Amino acid sequence: MAFTLKNLPYRTEKPRIKGLTLALDKGYSVRQAEDLVETSSNYIDVVKLGWGTSYVTQNLEEKIAVYQNADIPVYFGGTLFEAYLLRDQLDAYVKLMERYNISHVEVSNGTIWLSDDRKQSIISELSKDFTVYSEVGSKNPNEIIPPYKWVKVINEELNAGSEKVICEARESGTVGVFRPNGEVRSGLIEEITDQISQDKLIFEAPQKEQQVWFIRKFGSNVNLGNIVPADVIALETLRLGLRGDTLLDFYSLDDDEDLNQVIKDNNTISNKE
């Protein structure tokens, strides 16, 4: 940190097991990745190379190396996994990850049909060699999964070997745990987290209002995904109560007298102006 400020909320430190920020790289260049690492490496826990962008990314190996050299794990988007699985090339996908020294893998079925049993079998097998993040939820805004099904599937995938389960929202934040207008399906979140620790979940939350909702609900160390790289620093300020949206949610003065003095001082300054 450039300087100190007392009474900030506690933030976990890397390597984190909770309070993760999963950044979504939608096609950054090597130079952009270097800039991102320079400014934000302390606040990024994982980078996902969105959907199938890695297939058409130039200098892919060099870019992955930039993240890995900064101790930031990288993994390919779930859509690329689904594209390989659709073509019955799971073995080739594993070799691809080994080629690029990829340690994490997303197992998803947001677009293709994949039975629960088959998905769990893949999770179990891949978890022997990789850190698995499985994803639950459909990319189809018209497909509404009932809460009990979310809970059932998440528990099954955790038991199969998933390190974390990602709750689908897409890069737009308009499906899965969100309504088409971006509003949080709060009842769904309540039912899921009543039965499953939120530390085992990663909530995709690309929009600032969604990030604010989850931080207010679960605190500074909630796991959030699909964060636009340019928003990583902004998200960290939300987590620390250093942005107007959460400033009053996370102040922690020693006692009410201190707070009253701050208010009094601010009023004095305003009156002088």
Secondary structure, DSSP 8 states (H G I E B T S, - for coil): --S--SS------SS-SSS-EEEEESS--HHHHHHHHHHHGGG--EEEE-TTHHHH-TTHHHHHHHHHHTT--EEE-HHHHHHHHHTT-HHHHHHHHHHTT--EEEE--SSS---HHHHHHHHHHHTTTSEEEEEES-S-TT----HHHHHHHHHHHHHHT-SEEEE--TTTT-STTB-TTS-B-HHHHHHHHHHS-GGGEEEE--SHHHHHHHHHHH-TT--EEEE-GGGHHHHHHHHTT-STTTHHHH---SSHHHHHHHHHHHHHHHHH-
